[in-house]
Amino acid sequence: MKSKAKKKYNILVSNDDGIDAPGIYVLVQELRKIGDVVVVAPDKQQSAVGHAITMNFPLRAKEVKKDGAFFGYAVEGTPADSVKLAVKALLKKKPDLVVSGVNHGANTAISIIYSGTVSAATEGTILGIPSMAVSLTTYGPPDFRYAAKFARKLAQLVLKKGLPEGTLLNVNVPAVAEKEIKGVRVTRQARAVWNDTFDVRRDPTNKEYYWLTGNLQDDDEGPEFDQSCVRDNYVSVTPIHYDLTDYKLLGMMEQWDVDSLH
């Protein structure tokens, strides 16, 4: 009796650091071990663009080769543009999975809102595809190997188990040696926010401009939060969704008699 052929998964990879970023290359090498991988990603750095999409300008996509073979498409647009264009126009088949990353820098707490990496995965979720975003929590010299390997293992689990409609996984991997990783925790989004300031500077023509700076104001403690989890050298896996409704207040507002305002 012949054994069943193992299904070959189709995986779409994107990011916000751009198609030439080292993190996306390392991720692709790992994911090719479990499926056919196509990259559709911005042609340049698109960090902190959130879920912006392009509406008033044309979108162009250019084929990219790496190591002498087809790698994917570089899109003159945002991470959300890239995933939307891939699924709706560039790919012949709908992907079984979308993986965004590996991002160079953490996407925990309020940073999730700004993140182009998370938004690429969110767009996959909106299009009905199980999706995940993966980030390495450093802005210094990165080593993406463990994060990519973990992404491949989690991807296999997601392909097997599936995800609820409208929900994606946001993964943050501590930037430490693999032997220093203590384990994996399922977490919630921390409540930490950026304490933003603007430096006032002058350009070579003496014209004034502003440069955004600041630091993350983090008061959360405990293993349930993504921010403190990675600080303690655990991989954080947070299920998030794009339904922004405050259901608690929704119930309370039913007693407000807002119809009388009409």
Secondary structure, DSSP 4 states (H G I P E B T S, - for coil): -PPPPPP-EEEEEE-SS-TT-HHHHHHHHHHTTTEEEEEEEESS--TT-TT----SS---EEEEEETTEEEEEEESS-HHHHHHHIIIII-SS--SEEEEEEEES---TTHHHH-HHHHHHHHHHHTT--EEEEEES-SSS---HHHHHHHHHHHHHHHHH---TTEEEEEEE-SS-GGG--EEEE-B----EEEEEEEEEE-TT--EEEEEEEEEE----STTBHHHHHHTTEEEEEEEES----HHHHHHHTTS-GGGG-
